[in-house]
């Protein structure tokens, strides 16, 4: 999860209240369904940035997207995505 407003690789300004995410290689504007297998909750996000740059992580979700599937206190959760 990331939450600091900042420019994104797509050229738009990151808004933590939108359902967006970062991925290293998927095309910008790709829609991805992200599911938390621990609770079955899912969210559809739009790729608008590049990242994450931490080994072993597949997506960085906006705060709003993350809070749809998990508690913000967790910060990091295992997910399934397609």
N, C-alpha and C positions, 0 to 999 in steps of 0.2 A: 504494500500500500504506500502511496505517496500523496502528500497533501499540500506541499508548498506551491503557490502560484508561480509559474515560470513559463518561458517560451517553450514550445514543443517542436519536435522535428518536422511536424506537418506545417509549421508556420503559425498555427493558432496559439493563443495563450491558454495554458492549462487552467482549468476550472475544477477544483476538487468536488464540486457539487454535481458534476455531470457523470454519466456512465461511460467512462472512457478507460483506456488502458494503454500501456506501452508493451511492445514486443520487438525483438531484435530484427526480424526479417519479414513478417507478414506485411502485405501492402497496406498503406494508409487507407482508412475508412472500412477495412475489413470488419465484419461483425463476428464476434466470438461469444459463444455461450460458455460461461464459467460456472462450474458446480462444485460446491463444498460437499465431498462425500460423507463427511462426519454428520451433517444435518440435512442433506438433500436439497438445500437452498441453492438457487441458481440465479444468474443475472446475465443479460446480453450487453456486451460492451462494444464500443467502437475503437479500433486502434487509431491513435492519433499521435503516438510518440514512439521513440526507440528506447530500448532497455528491456529488462533490467540488466545491470552490469555486475550483479553479484552471482557468483558461481552457484549453479543448482536451481536458480529461479527462472521460471518461464514467462511470467507476466508481472507487470506492476499495475495494480488497479488503482483508480481514483478512490478517494475516501468514500464517496457515495456508493460506488460499486462494491467496495470491500464490505461496507457496513450492511449491504443487502444480503450478504452470504455469511458474515461472521462478525463477531464483536471487534470493534476497533482496538480494544485492549490487547488482542492477540497479535496484531501487526503482520503476522505471516501465518498462512495456513496452506496445507496441501490441497490442491484442486485438480479437477478433471476439466479439460476444455476441448472444444471442437469448433 
